[in-house]
Amino acid sequence: GKGWNPGTGRTINYGGSFNPQGNGYLCVYGWTRGPLVEYYVIESYGSYNPGSQAQHRGTVYTDGDTYDLYMSTRYQQPSIDGVQTFNQYWSVR
């Protein structure tokens, strides 16, 4: 997919259709440093809600839609900075 390094605030426009046969995510994915965080902004998903195994942290309403916010901690897993412990954040439409 498209990537930016370093990342900055930006608007991402997209169009098309997404009809997975099984699981899949249509999302924006990335990392931050300081703190080290892995994040997903899920616009649509297939058969599995990626937030279902994480801690629900709240719900926001923005740009005409509702997003559920989730967090989980990954212990000693691969990251952009090698094997680390870090939080994952999921925003699921």
PDB file with one MODEL, atoms N, CA, C and O in Angstrom:
MODEL        1
ATOM      1  N   GLY A   1       0.810  -1.183   0.000  1.00  0.00           N
ATOM      2  CA  GLY A   1       0.000   0.000   0.000  1.00  0.00           C
ATOM      3  C   GLY A   1       0.854   1.247   0.000  1.00  0.00           C
ATOM      4  O   GLY A   1       2.082   1.185  -0.058  1.00  0.00           O
ATOM      5  N   LYS A   2       0.190   2.359   0.066  1.00  0.00           N
ATOM      6  CA  LYS A   2       0.840   3.670   0.085  1.00  0.00           C
ATOM      7  C   LYS A   2       1.471   3.890   1.441  1.00  0.00           C
ATOM      8  O   LYS A   2       0.895   3.515   2.462  1.00  0.00           O
ATOM      9  N   GLY A   3       2.639   4.490   1.468  1.00  0.00           N
ATOM     10  CA  GLY A   3       3.289   4.754   2.739  1.00  0.00           C
ATOM     11  C   GLY A   3       3.957   6.111   2.757  1.00  0.00           C
ATOM     12  O   GLY A   3       4.329   6.642   1.711  1.00  0.00           O
ATOM     13  N   TRP A   4       4.112   6.677   3.955  1.00  0.00           N
ATOM     14  CA  TRP A   4       4.800   7.941   4.144  1.00  0.00           C
ATOM     15  C   TRP A   4       5.770   7.786   5.297  1.00  0.00           C
ATOM     16  O   TRP A   4       5.406   7.282   6.359  1.00  0.00           O
ATOM     17  N   ASN A   5       6.998   8.214   5.091  1.00  0.00           N
ATOM     18  CA  ASN A   5       8.004   8.150   6.143  1.00  0.00           C
ATOM     19  C   ASN A   5       8.886   9.380   6.026  1.00  0.00           C
ATOM     20  O   ASN A   5       9.616   9.486   5.040  1.00  0.00           O
ATOM     21  N   PRO A   6       8.867  10.317   6.967  1.00  0.00           N
ATOM     22  CA  PRO A   6       8.048  10.233   8.177  1.00  0.00           C
ATOM     23  C   PRO A   6       6.609  10.629   7.893  1.00  0.00           C
ATOM     24  O   PRO A   6       6.317  11.335   6.928  1.00  0.00           O
ATOM     25  N   GLY A   7       5.734  10.165   8.742  1.00  0.00           N
ATOM     26  CA  GLY A   7       4.324  10.497   8.610  1.00  0.00           C
ATOM     27  C   GLY A   7       4.026  11.882   9.161  1.00  0.00           C
ATOM     28  O   GLY A   7       4.743  12.391  10.024  1.00  0.00           O
ATOM     29  N   THR A   8       2.967  12.477   8.656  1.00  0.00           N
ATOM     30  CA  THR A   8       2.463  13.753   9.154  1.00  0.00           C
ATOM     31  C   THR A   8       0.947  13.682   9.108  1.00  0.00           C
ATOM     32  O   THR A   8       0.382  12.739   8.553  1.00  0.00           O
ATOM     33  N   GLY A   9       0.287  14.674   9.689  1.00  0.00           N
ATOM     34  CA  GLY A   9      -1.165  14.736   9.590  1.00  0.00           C
ATOM     35  C   GLY A   9      -1.574  14.902   8.132  1.00  0.00           C
ATOM     36  O   GLY A   9      -0.998  15.723   7.418  1.00  0.00           O
ATOM     37  N   ARG A  10      -2.539  14.148   7.692  1.00  0.00           N
ATOM     38  CA  ARG A  10      -2.968  14.239   6.302  1.00  0.00           C
ATOM     39  C   ARG A  10      -4.374  13.670   6.146  1.00  0.00           C
ATOM     40  O   ARG A  10      -4.862  12.923   6.994  1.00  0.00           O
ATOM     41  N   THR A  11      -5.005  14.040   5.049  1.00  0.00           N
ATOM     42  CA  THR A  11      -6.290  13.479   4.657  1.00  0.00           C
ATOM     43  C   THR A  11      -6.030  12.377   3.641  1.00  0.00           C
ATOM     44  O   THR A  11      -5.268  12.565   2.692  1.00  0.00           O
ATOM     45  N   ILE A  12      -6.663  11.230   3.841  1.00  0.00           N
ATOM     46  CA  ILE A  12      -6.512  10.103   2.920  1.00  0.00           C
ATOM     47  C   ILE A  12      -7.861   9.862   2.261  1.00  0.00           C
ATOM     48  O   ILE A  12      -8.844   9.563   2.939  1.00  0.00           O
ATOM     49  N   ASN A  13      -7.908   9.992   0.947  1.00  0.00           N
ATOM     50  CA  ASN A  13      -9.129   9.733   0.190  1.00  0.00           C
ATOM     51  C   ASN A  13      -9.008   8.385  -0.509  1.00  0.00           C
ATOM     52  O   ASN A  13      -7.926   8.010  -0.962  1.00  0.00           O
ATOM     53  N   TYR A  14     -10.101   7.668  -0.596  1.00  0.00           N
ATOM     54  CA  TYR A  14     -10.094   6.375  -1.267  1.00  0.00           C
ATOM     55  C   TYR A  14     -11.467   6.111  -1.864  1.00  0.00           C
ATOM     56  O   TYR A  14     -12.446   6.760  -1.495  1.00  0.00           O
ATOM     57  N   GLY A  15     -11.538   5.173  -2.772  1.00  0.00           N
ATOM     58  CA  GLY A  15     -12.800   4.767  -3.366  1.00  0.00           C
ATOM     59  C   GLY A  15     -12.677   3.339  -3.864  1.00  0.00           C
ATOM     60  O   GLY A  15     -11.571   2.829  -4.040  1.00  0.00           O
ATOM     61  N   GLY A  16     -13.794   2.706  -4.086  1.00  0.00           N
ATOM     62  CA  GLY A  16     -13.781   1.338  -4.576  1.00  0.00           C
ATOM     63  C   GLY A  16     -14.759   0.479  -3.815  1.00  0.00           C
ATOM     64  O   GLY A  16     -15.619   0.981  -3.093  1.00  0.00           O
ATOM     65  N   SER A  17     -14.621  -0.822  -3.983  1.00  0.00           N
ATOM     66  CA  SER A  17     -15.479  -1.760  -3.264  1.00  0.00           C
ATOM     67  C   SER A  17     -14.602  -2.743  -2.509  1.00  0.00           C
ATOM     68  O   SER A  17     -13.466  -3.013  -2.899  1.00  0.00           O
ATOM     69  N   PHE A  18     -15.146  -3.272  -1.423  1.00  0.00           N
ATOM     70  CA  PHE A  18     -14.424  -4.210  -0.566  1.00  0.00           C
ATOM     71  C   PHE A  18     -15.400  -5.298  -0.171  1.00  0.00           C
ATOM     72  O   PHE A  18     -16.321  -5.052   0.608  1.00  0.00           O
ATOM     73  N   ASN A  19     -15.214  -6.487  -0.691  1.00  0.00           N
ATOM     74  CA  ASN A  19     -16.104  -7.618  -0.435  1.00  0.00           C
ATOM     75  C   ASN A  19     -15.277  -8.873  -0.194  1.00  0.00           C
ATOM     76  O   ASN A  19     -15.195  -9.734  -1.070  1.00  0.00           O
ATOM     77  N   PRO A  20     -14.658  -8.992   0.989  1.00  0.00           N
ATOM     78  CA  PRO A  20     -13.795 -10.157   1.232  1.00  0.00           C
ATOM     79  C   PRO A  20     -14.605 -11.443   1.362  1.00  0.00           C
ATOM     80  O   PRO A  20     -15.734 -11.437   1.854  1.00  0.00           O
ATOM     81  N   GLN A  21     -14.019 -12.523   0.920  1.00  0.00           N
ATOM     82  CA  GLN A  21     -14.586 -13.855   1.127  1.00  0.00           C
ATOM     83  C   GLN A  21     -13.877 -14.433   2.342  1.00  0.00           C
ATOM     84  O   GLN A  21     -12.859 -15.112   2.203  1.00  0.00           O
ATOM     85  N   GLY A  22     -14.402 -14.172   3.526  1.00  0.00           N
ATOM     86  CA  GLY A  22     -13.730 -14.539   4.772  1.00  0.00           C
ATOM     87  C   GLY A  22     -13.252 -13.288   5.471  1.00  0.00           C
ATOM     88  O   GLY A  22     -13.960 -12.282   5.507  1.00  0.00           O
ATOM     89  N   ASN A  23     -12.051 -13.343   6.029  1.00  0.00           N
ATOM     90  CA  ASN A  23     -11.558 -12.201   6.773  1.00  0.00           C
ATOM     91  C   ASN A  23     -10.709 -11.290   5.894  1.00  0.00           C
ATOM     92  O   ASN A  23     -10.081 -11.735   4.934  1.00  0.00           O
ATOM     93  N   GLY A  24     -10.705 -10.026   6.237  1.00  0.00           N
ATOM     94  CA  GLY A  24      -9.879  -9.023   5.577  1.00  0.00           C
ATOM     95  C   GLY A  24     -10.184  -7.672   6.179  1.00  0.00           C
ATOM     96  O   GLY A  24     -11.242  -7.479   6.777  1.00  0.00           O
ATOM     97  N   TYR A  25      -9.263  -6.733   6.027  1.00  0.00           N
ATOM     98  CA  TYR A  25      -9.442  -5.383   6.560  1.00  0.00           C
ATOM     99  C   TYR A  25      -9.213  -4.373   5.448  1.00  0.00           C
ATOM    100  O   TYR A  25      -8.265  -4.493   4.672  1.00  0.00           O
ATOM    101  N   LEU A  26     -10.082  -3.384   5.377  1.00  0.00           N
ATOM    102  CA  LEU A  26      -9.826  -2.181   4.596  1.00  0.00           C
ATOM    103  C   LEU A  26      -9.465  -1.129   5.624  1.00  0.00           C
ATOM    104  O   LEU A  26     -10.322  -0.671   6.380  1.00  0.00           O
ATOM    105  N   CYS A  27      -8.196  -0.742   5.654  1.00  0.00           N
ATOM    106  CA  CYS A  27      -7.762   0.093   6.775  1.00  0.00           C
ATOM    107  C   CYS A  27      -6.565   0.962   6.424  1.00  0.00           C
ATOM    108  O   CYS A  27      -5.895   0.773   5.409  1.00  0.00           O
ATOM    109  N   VAL A  28      -6.329   1.921   7.306  1.00  0.00           N
ATOM    110  CA  VAL A  28      -5.070   2.654   7.363  1.00  0.00           C
ATOM    111  C   VAL A  28      -4.285   2.020   8.496  1.00  0.00           C
ATOM    112  O   VAL A  28      -4.820   1.801   9.583  1.00  0.00           O
ATOM    113  N   TYR A  29      -3.016   1.723   8.244  1.00  0.00           N
ATOM    114  CA  TYR A  29      -2.184   1.018   9.213  1.00  0.00           C
ATOM    115  C   TYR A  29      -0.893   1.786   9.395  1.00  0.00           C
ATOM    116  O   TYR A  29      -0.345   2.329   8.436  1.00  0.00           O
ATOM    117  N   GLY A  30      -0.403   1.833  10.632  1.00  0.00           N
ATOM    118  CA  GLY A  30       0.873   2.501  10.829  1.00  0.00           C
ATOM    119  C   GLY A  30       1.447   2.327  12.214  1.00  0.00           C
ATOM    120  O   GLY A  30       0.904   1.615  13.060  1.00  0.00           O
ATOM    121  N   TRP A  31       2.565   3.001  12.418  1.00  0.00           N
ATOM    122  CA  TRP A  31       3.299   2.980  13.679  1.00  0.00           C
ATOM    123  C   TRP A  31       3.650   4.405  14.075  1.00  0.00           C
ATOM    124  O   TRP A  31       3.783   5.283  13.222  1.00  0.00           O
ATOM    125  N   THR A  32       3.798   4.627  15.373  1.00  0.00           N
ATOM    126  CA  THR A  32       4.402   5.850  15.883  1.00  0.00           C
ATOM    127  C   THR A  32       5.554   5.457  16.800  1.00  0.00           C
ATOM    128  O   THR A  32       5.633   4.334  17.296  1.00  0.00           O
ATOM    129  N   ARG A  33       6.437   6.419  17.003  1.00  0.00           N
ATOM    130  CA  ARG A  33       7.515   6.253  17.985  1.00  0.00           C
ATOM    131  C   ARG A  33       7.369   7.344  19.031  1.00  0.00           C
ATOM    132  O   ARG A  33       6.938   8.459  18.737  1.00  0.00           O
ATOM    133  N   GLY A  34       7.740   6.994  20.270  1.00  0.00           N
ATOM    134  CA  GLY A  34       7.705   7.975  21.359  1.00  0.00           C
ATOM    135  C   GLY A  34       6.311   8.402  21.743  1.00  0.00           C
ATOM    136  O   GLY A  34       6.035   9.601  21.683  1.00  0.00           O
ATOM    137  N   PRO A  35       5.413   7.525  22.130  1.00  0.00           N
ATOM    138  CA  PRO A  35       5.626   6.114  22.439  1.00  0.00           C
ATOM    139  C   PRO A  35       5.495   5.223  21.193  1.00  0.00           C
ATOM    140  O   PRO A  35       4.920   5.614  20.177  1.00  0.00           O
ATOM    141  N   LEU A  36       6.044   4.026  21.314  1.00  0.00           N
ATOM    142  CA  LEU A  36       5.931   3.030  20.252  1.00  0.00           C
ATOM    143  C   LEU A  36       4.505   2.484  20.253  1.00  0.00           C
ATOM    144  O   LEU A  36       4.077   1.863  21.226  1.00  0.00           O
ATOM    145  N   VAL A  37       3.775   2.714  19.168  1.00  0.00           N
ATOM    146  CA  VAL A  37       2.365   2.320  19.050  1.00  0.00           C
ATOM    147  C   VAL A  37       2.125   1.789  17.642  1.00  0.00           C
ATOM    148  O   VAL A  37       2.614   2.354  16.663  1.00  0.00           O
ATOM    149  N   GLU A  38       1.374   0.709  17.548  1.00  0.00           N
ATOM    150  CA  GLU A  38       0.882   0.190  16.273  1.00  0.00           C
ATOM    151  C   GLU A  38      -0.599   0.543  16.189  1.00  0.00           C
ATOM    152  O   GLU A  38      -1.339   0.315  17.145  1.00  0.00           O
ATOM    153  N   TYR A  39      -1.046   1.098  15.053  1.00  0.00           N
ATOM    154  CA  TYR A  39      -2.451   1.507  14.971  1.00  0.00           C
ATOM    155  C   TYR A  39      -3.101   1.062  13.662  1.00  0.00           C
ATOM    156  O   TYR A  39      -2.457   0.898  12.626  1.00  0.00           O
ATOM    157  N   TYR A  40      -4.408   0.878  13.773  1.00  0.00           N
ATOM    158  CA  TYR A  40      -5.251   0.510  12.641  1.00  0.00           C
ATOM    159  C   TYR A  40      -6.492   1.396  12.668  1.00  0.00           C
ATOM    160  O   TYR A  40      -7.115   1.555  13.717  1.00  0.00           O
ATOM    161  N   VAL A  41      -6.853   1.970  11.532  1.00  0.00           N
ATOM    162  CA  VAL A  41      -8.136   2.653  11.363  1.00  0.00           C
ATOM    163  C   VAL A  41      -8.907   1.801  10.362  1.00  0.00           C
ATOM    164  O   VAL A  41      -8.678   1.875   9.155  1.00  0.00           O
ATOM    165  N   ILE A  42      -9.824   0.992  10.884  1.00  0.00           N
ATOM    166  CA  ILE A  42     -10.542  -0.005  10.085  1.00  0.00           C
ATOM    167  C   ILE A  42     -11.827   0.619   9.541  1.00  0.00           C
ATOM    168  O   ILE A  42     -12.716   0.992  10.306  1.00  0.00           O
ATOM    169  N   GLU A  43     -11.915   0.728   8.230  1.00  0.00           N
ATOM    170  CA  GLU A  43     -13.122   1.251   7.600  1.00  0.00           C
ATOM    171  C   GLU A  43     -14.137   0.147   7.334  1.00  0.00           C
ATOM    172  O   GLU A  43     -15.343   0.391   7.346  1.00  0.00           O
ATOM    173  N   SER A  44     -13.651  -1.060   7.095  1.00  0.00           N
ATOM    174  CA  SER A  44     -14.530  -2.202   6.846  1.00  0.00           C
ATOM    175  C   SER A  44     -13.731  -3.471   7.111  1.00  0.00           C
ATOM    176  O   SER A  44     -12.510  -3.491   6.961  1.00  0.00           O
ATOM    177  N   TYR A  45     -14.430  -4.526   7.505  1.00  0.00           N
ATOM    178  CA  TYR A  45     -13.756  -5.801   7.742  1.00  0.00           C
ATOM    179  C   TYR A  45     -14.657  -6.941   7.299  1.00  0.00           C
ATOM    180  O   TYR A  45     -15.856  -6.760   7.088  1.00  0.00           O
ATOM    181  N   GLY A  46     -14.061  -8.114   7.163  1.00  0.00           N
ATOM    182  CA  GLY A  46     -14.791  -9.290   6.701  1.00  0.00           C
ATOM    183  C   GLY A  46     -15.481 -10.016   7.832  1.00  0.00           C
ATOM    184  O   GLY A  46     -16.315  -9.435   8.527  1.00  0.00           O
ATOM    185  N   SER A  47     -15.143 -11.276   8.027  1.00  0.00           N
ATOM    186  CA  SER A  47     -15.865 -12.131   8.966  1.00  0.00           C
ATOM    187  C   SER A  47     -15.420 -11.975  10.420  1.00  0.00           C
ATOM    188  O   SER A  47     -16.079 -12.500  11.317  1.00  0.00           O
ATOM    189  N   TYR A  48     -14.326 -11.269  10.672  1.00  0.00           N
ATOM    190  CA  TYR A  48     -13.792 -11.175  12.034  1.00  0.00           C
ATOM    191  C   TYR A  48     -13.574  -9.718  12.416  1.00  0.00           C
ATOM    192  O   TYR A  48     -12.831  -9.003  11.744  1.00  0.00           O
ATOM    193  N   ASN A  49     -14.222  -9.274  13.499  1.00  0.00           N
ATOM    194  CA  ASN A  49     -14.016  -7.920  14.013  1.00  0.00           C
ATOM    195  C   ASN A  49     -12.665  -7.883  14.720  1.00  0.00           C
ATOM    196  O   ASN A  49     -12.495  -8.555  15.737  1.00  0.00           O
ATOM    197  N   PRO A  50     -11.707  -7.125  14.216  1.00  0.00           N
ATOM    198  CA  PRO A  50     -10.372  -7.133  14.807  1.00  0.00           C
ATOM    199  C   PRO A  50     -10.319  -6.587  16.228  1.00  0.00           C
ATOM    200  O   PRO A  50      -9.340  -6.826  16.935  1.00  0.00           O
ATOM    201  N   GLY A  51     -11.330  -5.870  16.659  1.00  0.00           N
ATOM    202  CA  GLY A  51     -11.345  -5.361  18.022  1.00  0.00           C
ATOM    203  C   GLY A  51     -11.922  -6.331  19.034  1.00  0.00           C
ATOM    204  O   GLY A  51     -11.899  -6.053  20.233  1.00  0.00           O
ATOM    205  N   SER A  52     -12.434  -7.448  18.585  1.00  0.00           N
ATOM    206  CA  SER A  52     -13.178  -8.341  19.477  1.00  0.00           C
ATOM    207  C   SER A  52     -12.331  -8.955  20.585  1.00  0.00           C
ATOM    208  O   SER A  52     -12.878  -9.360  21.612  1.00  0.00           O
ATOM    209  N   GLN A  53     -11.024  -9.037  20.412  1.00  0.00           N
ATOM    210  CA  GLN A  53     -10.161  -9.609  21.450  1.00  0.00           C
ATOM    211  C   GLN A  53      -9.406  -8.535  22.229  1.00  0.00           C
ATOM    212  O   GLN A  53      -8.535  -8.855  23.039  1.00  0.00           O
ATOM    213  N   ALA A  54      -9.731  -7.270  21.993  1.00  0.00           N
ATOM    214  CA  ALA A  54      -9.047  -6.162  22.661  1.00  0.00           C
ATOM    215  C   ALA A  54      -9.991  -5.495  23.659  1.00  0.00           C
ATOM    216  O   ALA A  54     -11.180  -5.807  23.707  1.00  0.00           O
ATOM    217  N   GLN A  55      -9.451  -4.582  24.447  1.00  0.00           N
ATOM    218  CA  GLN A  55     -10.241  -3.862  25.451  1.00  0.00           C
ATOM    219  C   GLN A  55     -10.953  -2.687  24.788  1.00  0.00           C
ATOM    220  O   GLN A  55     -10.313  -1.836  24.170  1.00  0.00           O
ATOM    221  N   HIS A  56     -12.283  -2.643  24.920  1.00  0.00           N
ATOM    222  CA  HIS A  56     -13.059  -1.535  24.363  1.00  0.00           C
ATOM    223  C   HIS A  56     -12.810  -0.295  25.199  1.00  0.00           C
ATOM    224  O   HIS A  56     -13.013  -0.313  26.413  1.00  0.00           O
ATOM    225  N   ARG A  57     -12.367   0.793  24.558  1.00  0.00           N
ATOM    226  CA  ARG A  57     -12.006   2.011  25.283  1.00  0.00           C
ATOM    227  C   ARG A  57     -13.002   3.142  25.084  1.00  0.00           C
ATOM    228  O   ARG A  57     -12.915   4.165  25.763  1.00  0.00           O
ATOM    229  N   GLY A  58     -13.947   2.977  24.166  1.00  0.00           N
ATOM    230  CA  GLY A  58     -14.933   4.027  23.955  1.00  0.00           C
ATOM    231  C   GLY A  58     -15.452   4.007  22.534  1.00  0.00           C
ATOM    232  O   GLY A  58     -15.081   3.160  21.722  1.00  0.00           O
ATOM    233  N   THR A  59     -16.322   4.965  22.256  1.00  0.00           N
ATOM    234  CA  THR A  59     -16.926   5.113  20.941  1.00  0.00           C
ATOM    235  C   THR A  59     -16.886   6.584  20.567  1.00  0.00           C
ATOM    236  O   THR A  59     -17.149   7.446  21.406  1.00  0.00           O
ATOM    237  N   VAL A  60     -16.560   6.878  19.317  1.00  0.00           N
ATOM    238  CA  VAL A  60     -16.573   8.260  18.840  1.00  0.00           C
ATOM    239  C   VAL A  60     -17.451   8.344  17.599  1.00  0.00           C
ATOM    240  O   VAL A  60     -17.595   7.380  16.848  1.00  0.00           O
ATOM    241  N   TYR A  61     -18.032   9.519  17.406  1.00  0.00           N
ATOM    242  CA  TYR A  61     -18.826   9.803  16.223  1.00  0.00           C
ATOM    243  C   TYR A  61     -18.114  10.916  15.472  1.00  0.00           C
ATOM    244  O   TYR A  61     -17.940  12.011  16.006  1.00  0.00           O
ATOM    245  N   THR A  62     -17.701  10.647  14.238  1.00  0.00           N
ATOM    246  CA  THR A  62     -16.993  11.654  13.454  1.00  0.00           C
ATOM    247  C   THR A  62     -17.286  11.470  11.974  1.00  0.00           C
ATOM    248  O   THR A  62     -17.442  10.346  11.497  1.00  0.00           O
ATOM    249  N   ASP A  63     -17.358  12.568  11.263  1.00  0.00           N
ATOM    250  CA  ASP A  63     -17.565  12.545   9.813  1.00  0.00           C
ATOM    251  C   ASP A  63     -18.751  11.682   9.408  1.00  0.00           C
ATOM    252  O   ASP A  63     -18.715  11.008   8.379  1.00  0.00           O
ATOM    253  N   GLY A  64     -19.813  11.706  10.229  1.00  0.00           N
ATOM    254  CA  GLY A  64     -21.034  10.994   9.885  1.00  0.00           C
ATOM    255  C   GLY A  64     -21.045   9.517  10.194  1.00  0.00           C
ATOM    256  O   GLY A  64     -21.965   8.813   9.776  1.00  0.00           O
ATOM    257  N   ASP A  65     -20.040   9.017  10.923  1.00  0.00           N
ATOM    258  CA  ASP A  65     -20.000   7.596  11.251  1.00  0.00           C
ATOM    259  C   ASP A  65     -19.516   7.362  12.669  1.00  0.00           C
ATOM    260  O   ASP A  65     -18.928   8.240  13.301  1.00  0.00           O
ATOM    261  N   THR A  66     -19.776   6.158  13.152  1.00  0.00           N
ATOM    262  CA  THR A  66     -19.389   5.766  14.504  1.00  0.00           C
ATOM    263  C   THR A  66     -18.208   4.807  14.436  1.00  0.00           C
ATOM    264  O   THR A  66     -18.176   3.894  13.610  1.00  0.00           O
ATOM    265  N   TYR A  67     -17.242   5.028  15.316  1.00  0.00           N
ATOM    266  CA  TYR A  67     -16.066   4.165  15.416  1.00  0.00           C
ATOM    267  C   TYR A  67     -15.931   3.680  16.850  1.00  0.00           C
ATOM    268  O   TYR A  67     -16.007   4.473  17.788  1.00  0.00           O
ATOM    269  N   ASP A  68     -15.730   2.383  17.021  1.00  0.00           N
ATOM    270  CA  ASP A  68     -15.410   1.820  18.331  1.00  0.00           C
ATOM    271  C   ASP A  68     -13.898   1.785  18.468  1.00  0.00           C
ATOM    272  O   ASP A  68     -13.185   1.413  17.536  1.00  0.00           O
ATOM    273  N   LEU A  69     -13.414   2.180  19.649  1.00  0.00           N
ATOM    274  CA  LEU A  69     -11.982   2.272  19.910  1.00  0.00           C
ATOM    275  C   LEU A  69     -11.551   1.152  20.841  1.00  0.00           C
ATOM    276  O   LEU A  69     -12.181   0.912  21.871  1.00  0.00           O
ATOM    277  N   TYR A  70     -10.477   0.469  20.475  1.00  0.00           N
ATOM    278  CA  TYR A  70      -9.980  -0.672  21.238  1.00  0.00           C
ATOM    279  C   TYR A  70      -8.479  -0.528  21.467  1.00  0.00           C
ATOM    280  O   TYR A  70      -7.784   0.143  20.704  1.00  0.00           O
ATOM    281  N   MET A  71      -7.993  -1.167  22.524  1.00  0.00           N
ATOM    282  CA  MET A  71      -6.574  -1.192  22.812  1.00  0.00           C
ATOM    283  C   MET A  71      -6.176  -2.572  23.303  1.00  0.00           C
ATOM    284  O   MET A  71      -6.924  -3.223  24.033  1.00  0.00           O
ATOM    285  N   SER A  72      -5.006  -3.008  22.902  1.00  0.00           N
ATOM    286  CA  SER A  72      -4.420  -4.226  23.452  1.00  0.00           C
ATOM    287  C   SER A  72      -2.917  -4.000  23.577  1.00  0.00           C
ATOM    288  O   SER A  72      -2.346  -3.156  22.887  1.00  0.00           O
ATOM    289  N   THR A  73      -2.291  -4.756  24.455  1.00  0.00           N
ATOM    290  CA  THR A  73      -0.847  -4.673  24.639  1.00  0.00           C
ATOM    291  C   THR A  73      -0.205  -5.913  24.056  1.00  0.00           C
ATOM    292  O   THR A  73      -0.634  -7.034  24.330  1.00  0.00           O
ATOM    293  N   ARG A  74       0.822  -5.708  23.252  1.00  0.00           N
ATOM    294  CA  ARG A  74       1.587  -6.799  22.651  1.00  0.00           C
ATOM    295  C   ARG A  74       2.901  -6.900  23.411  1.00  0.00           C
ATOM    296  O   ARG A  74       3.656  -5.931  23.497  1.00  0.00           O
ATOM    297  N   TYR A  75       3.164  -8.069  23.955  1.00  0.00           N
ATOM    298  CA  TYR A  75       4.353  -8.280  24.775  1.00  0.00           C
ATOM    299  C   TYR A  75       5.450  -8.956  23.959  1.00  0.00           C
ATOM    300  O   TYR A  75       5.263 -10.043  23.412  1.00  0.00           O
ATOM    301  N   GLN A  76       6.594  -8.286  23.892  1.00  0.00           N
ATOM    302  CA  GLN A  76       7.785  -8.833  23.229  1.00  0.00           C
ATOM    303  C   GLN A  76       7.455  -9.410  21.849  1.00  0.00           C
ATOM    304  O   GLN A  76       7.660 -10.592  21.573  1.00  0.00           O
ATOM    305  N   GLN A  77       6.935  -8.521  20.999  1.00  0.00           N
ATOM    306  CA  GLN A  77       6.561  -8.888  19.632  1.00  0.00           C
ATOM    307  C   GLN A  77       7.363  -8.054  18.634  1.00  0.00           C
ATOM    308  O   GLN A  77       7.865  -6.987  18.989  1.00  0.00           O
ATOM    309  N   PRO A  78       7.490  -8.519  17.403  1.00  0.00           N
ATOM    310  CA  PRO A  78       8.200  -7.738  16.387  1.00  0.00           C
ATOM    311  C   PRO A  78       7.544  -6.372  16.169  1.00  0.00           C
ATOM    312  O   PRO A  78       6.319  -6.253  16.163  1.00  0.00           O
ATOM    313  N   SER A  79       8.366  -5.359  15.993  1.00  0.00           N
ATOM    314  CA  SER A  79       7.882  -3.997  15.764  1.00  0.00           C
ATOM    315  C   SER A  79       8.839  -3.289  14.815  1.00  0.00           C
ATOM    316  O   SER A  79       9.809  -3.887  14.348  1.00  0.00           O
ATOM    317  N   ILE A  80       8.573  -2.028  14.531  1.00  0.00           N
ATOM    318  CA  ILE A  80       9.484  -1.245  13.701  1.00  0.00           C
ATOM    319  C   ILE A  80      10.802  -0.983  14.406  1.00  0.00           C
ATOM    320  O   ILE A  80      11.766  -0.562  13.765  1.00  0.00           O
ATOM    321  N   ASP A  81      10.869  -1.223  15.712  1.00  0.00           N
ATOM    322  CA  ASP A  81      12.091  -1.048  16.494  1.00  0.00           C
ATOM    323  C   ASP A  81      12.601  -2.369  17.053  1.00  0.00           C
ATOM    324  O   ASP A  81      13.200  -2.393  18.128  1.00  0.00           O
ATOM    325  N   GLY A  82      12.373  -3.462  16.344  1.00  0.00           N
ATOM    326  CA  GLY A  82      12.795  -4.769  16.825  1.00  0.00           C
ATOM    327  C   GLY A  82      11.760  -5.350  17.777  1.00  0.00           C
ATOM    328  O   GLY A  82      10.626  -4.874  17.829  1.00  0.00           O
ATOM    329  N   VAL A  83      12.138  -6.363  18.519  1.00  0.00           N
ATOM    330  CA  VAL A  83      11.217  -7.014  19.456  1.00  0.00           C
ATOM    331  C   VAL A  83      11.008  -6.092  20.654  1.00  0.00           C
ATOM    332  O   VAL A  83      11.957  -5.730  21.350  1.00  0.00           O
ATOM    333  N   GLN A  84       9.753  -5.721  20.880  1.00  0.00           N
ATOM    334  CA  GLN A  84       9.399  -4.753  21.922  1.00  0.00           C
ATOM    335  C   GLN A  84       8.036  -5.102  22.512  1.00  0.00           C
ATOM    336  O   GLN A  84       7.299  -5.922  21.964  1.00  0.00           O
ATOM    337  N   THR A  85       7.713  -4.469  23.637  1.00  0.00           N
ATOM    338  CA  THR A  85       6.355  -4.456  24.180  1.00  0.00           C
ATOM    339  C   THR A  85       5.743  -3.109  23.804  1.00  0.00           C
ATOM    340  O   THR A  85       6.369  -2.067  24.002  1.00  0.00           O
ATOM    341  N   PHE A  86       4.528  -3.124  23.264  1.00  0.00           N
ATOM    342  CA  PHE A  86       3.897  -1.892  22.780  1.00  0.00           C
ATOM    343  C   PHE A  86       2.381  -2.058  22.796  1.00  0.00           C
ATOM    344  O   PHE A  86       1.870  -3.175  22.869  1.00  0.00           O
ATOM    345  N   ASN A  87       1.674  -0.938  22.728  1.00  0.00           N
ATOM    346  CA  ASN A  87       0.215  -0.956  22.629  1.00  0.00           C
ATOM    347  C   ASN A  87      -0.207  -0.937  21.166  1.00  0.00           C
ATOM    348  O   ASN A  87       0.427  -0.312  20.317  1.00  0.00           O
ATOM    349  N   GLN A  88      -1.304  -1.647  20.905  1.00  0.00           N
ATOM    350  CA  GLN A  88      -1.993  -1.602  19.618  1.00  0.00           C
ATOM    351  C   GLN A  88      -3.296  -0.850  19.835  1.00  0.00           C
ATOM    352  O   GLN A  88      -3.989  -1.076  20.828  1.00  0.00           O
ATOM    353  N   TYR A  89      -3.632   0.043  18.913  1.00  0.00           N
ATOM    354  CA  TYR A  89      -4.907   0.750  18.958  1.00  0.00           C
ATOM    355  C   TYR A  89      -5.671   0.453  17.677  1.00  0.00           C
ATOM    356  O   TYR A  89      -5.117   0.469  16.578  1.00  0.00           O
ATOM    357  N   TRP A  90      -6.956   0.184  17.852  1.00  0.00           N
ATOM    358  CA  TRP A  90      -7.846  -0.143  16.746  1.00  0.00           C
ATOM    359  C   TRP A  90      -9.022   0.827  16.777  1.00  0.00           C
ATOM    360  O   TRP A  90      -9.674   0.976  17.810  1.00  0.00           O
ATOM    361  N   SER A  91      -9.293   1.479  15.669  1.00  0.00           N
ATOM    362  CA  SER A  91     -10.490   2.283  15.497  1.00  0.00           C
ATOM    363  C   SER A  91     -11.323   1.561  14.444  1.00  0.00           C
ATOM    364  O   SER A  91     -10.918   1.476  13.285  1.00  0.00           O
ATOM    365  N   VAL A  92     -12.486   1.038  14.841  1.00  0.00           N
ATOM    366  CA  VAL A  92     -13.248   0.131  13.974  1.00  0.00           C
ATOM    367  C   VAL A  92     -14.603   0.741  13.648  1.00  0.00           C
ATOM    368  O   VAL A  92     -15.413   1.000  14.538  1.00  0.00           O
ATOM    369  N   ARG A  93     -14.833   0.963  12.375  1.00  0.00           N
ATOM    370  CA  ARG A  93     -16.102   1.530  11.904  1.00  0.00           C
ATOM    371  C   ARG A  93     -17.160   0.451  11.823  1.00  0.00           C
ATOM    372  O   ARG A  93     -18.298   0.730  11.447  1.00  0.00           O
TER     373      ARG A  93
ENDMDL
END
